[in-house]
Structures are given as C-alpha cells and as structure tokens.
Amino acid sequence: MNNPTSGDSTVGSGATTAVLGGLIGSVKEKWNAAGGRDLVSNVSSHIPQGTKDYISQAQSKAFNRDHLRSPTVFFGYGEERPFYFERSPALLVPRLQHNIKFFYLNYMILTAVFFVLTLVVSPSAIIGIALLGFAWGAMIKSTQGGSVTVKGTSFAIFVEI
C-alpha cells in the first residue's frame, strides 16, 4: 500500500506552484515579445479623456466595496424566511427592485464566477465570446457616423452621455 504523507503533499503543492509560476512567466514573456504593452498603450491613447473620466466615475460608483454584502446577508443565514416568494405582483416588484439595488455587486461577482467556470468547463465558449466581440466592434465601427444602413433602410443612432 502506498500511503501519502504530509511531506508528499507539500512536494506536490510546491511542484504545482512552480508549474503555475513558470506558466505565468511564460505568458508574460510572450505578451511582452508580441508587443502587448504597446498595443494596450496605443488603444488607451486613442480613448478621449472625457470617456476615461466617465468610465472612472462609473467604476468608482459601481464597484464600491461598501455595497458588497456578506454571505450571511446574501444567502439569508439566520433569517426566518430568507427566500420567501411574494405571490402578489404589487409586493413582488418593489421587493425585486430593492434586492437588485441592495445585492447588485454580489450578483455581479456571481455572474463573473459563473462566466469563468463556463470558460473552464467549455473552452469552445471562448470562440463564441470572440465572435460576439468582433460583432460588437463591427457594430461600433459601422455606427460611428451616427446612423447605420441595413438593406437600404437607414437607422439613426442616438446616444446620450
């Protein structure tokens, strides 16, 4: 019988850490060799300052750590009826609005975790996300003039900031 000891698990976790460290170092070297920093700085320099300020303000409001609720509050530990479902639409809508405003950061974190897990479980999802990104970029490029023409019909695009 082969019984693992604590020394074996320490060696295993050390080897895992070394492999991950080497992988991260390799990715970083390839990023730098391919001109990744130059690409990011080039893209960043073409973003107007007003847009950068708007994103910075939105980011500071949306990702305020004070709005992150603890797991005990989020999952309703210790409450008598944490997941009671309102049957009356008159009571349901205000409750949903309150929960979305109160737990929005927790919902965003859960969405990000599920997104990453989806990419890990189904790497083909990366292809779908890349296709969506290209479609989004094409749409932004085609609407730069303020309108887009589809099959001879012109649609005006209105954006308020």
Solvent accessible surface area in square Angstrom, and as a share of the most:
residue,aa,sasa,rsa
1,M,229,1.02
2,N,143,0.73
3,N,111,0.57
4,P,112,0.70
5,T,86,0.50
6,S,94,0.60
7,G,40,0.39
8,D,82,0.42
9,S,72,0.47
10,T,92,0.53
11,V,107,0.62
12,G,36,0.34
13,S,66,0.42
14,G,40,0.39
15,A,54,0.41
16,T,77,0.45
17,T,95,0.55
18,A,71,0.55
19,V,104,0.60
20,L,95,0.47
21,G,43,0.42
22,G,45,0.44
23,L,103,0.51
24,I,115,0.59
25,G,30,0.29
26,S,43,0.28
27,V,90,0.52
28,K,116,0.49
29,E,123,0.55
30,K,141,0.60
31,W,122,0.43
32,N,66,0.34
33,A,93,0.72
34,A,90,0.70
35,G,23,0.22
36,G,5,0.05
37,R,158,0.58
38,D,102,0.53
39,L,108,0.54
40,V,83,0.48
41,S,65,0.42
42,N,81,0.41
43,V,86,0.49
44,S,46,0.29
45,S,81,0.52
46,H,141,0.63
47,I,64,0.33
48,P,87,0.55
49,Q,115,0.51
50,G,53,0.51
51,T,56,0.33
52,K,69,0.29
53,D,68,0.35
54,Y,122,0.47
55,I,91,0.46
56,S,64,0.41
57,Q,116,0.51
58,A,46,0.36
59,Q,102,0.46
60,S,78,0.50
61,K,153,0.65
62,A,35,0.27
63,F,113,0.47
64,N,56,0.29
65,R,194,0.71
66,D,112,0.58
67,H,63,0.28
68,L,65,0.33
69,R,58,0.21
70,S,52,0.33
71,P,86,0.54
72,T,77,0.45
73,V,67,0.39
74,F,32,0.13
75,F,87,0.36
76,G,7,0.07
77,Y,142,0.54
78,G,89,0.86
79,E,99,0.45
80,E,166,0.74
81,R,142,0.52
82,P,44,0.28
83,F,150,0.63
84,Y,88,0.34
85,F,130,0.54
86,E,34,0.15
87,R,200,0.73
88,S,45,0.29
89,P,101,0.63
90,A,80,0.62
91,L,107,0.53
92,L,41,0.20
93,V,79,0.45
94,P,73,0.46
95,R,71,0.26
96,L,89,0.44
97,Q,102,0.45
98,H,110,0.49
99,N,38,0.20
100,I,102,0.52
101,K,156,0.66
102,F,66,0.27
103,F,25,0.10
104,Y,53,0.20
105,L,13,0.06
106,N,15,0.07
107,Y,85,0.32
108,M,76,0.34
109,I,80,0.40
110,L,60,0.30
111,T,90,0.52
112,A,55,0.42
113,V,70,0.41
114,F,124,0.52
115,F,98,0.41
116,V,83,0.48
117,L,92,0.46
118,T,68,0.39
119,L,41,0.21
120,V,106,0.61
121,V,123,0.71
122,S,42,0.27
123,P,84,0.53
124,S,77,0.50
125,A,27,0.21
126,I,94,0.48
127,I,113,0.57
128,G,32,0.31
129,I,68,0.35
130,A,46,0.35
131,L,114,0.57
132,L,128,0.63
133,G,37,0.35
134,F,152,0.63
135,A,59,0.46
136,W,176,0.62
137,G,37,0.35
138,A,61,0.47
139,M,109,0.49
140,I,86,0.44
141,K,149,0.63
142,S,59,0.38
143,T,26,0.15
144,Q,145,0.64
145,G,79,0.76
146,G,34,0.33
147,S,48,0.31
148,V,27,0.15
149,T,89,0.52
150,V,79,0.46
151,K,203,0.86
152,G,71,0.69
153,T,72,0.42
154,S,75,0.48
155,F,102,0.42
156,A,64,0.50
157,I,69,0.35
158,F,181,0.75
159,V,113,0.65
160,E,169,0.76
161,I,174,0.88
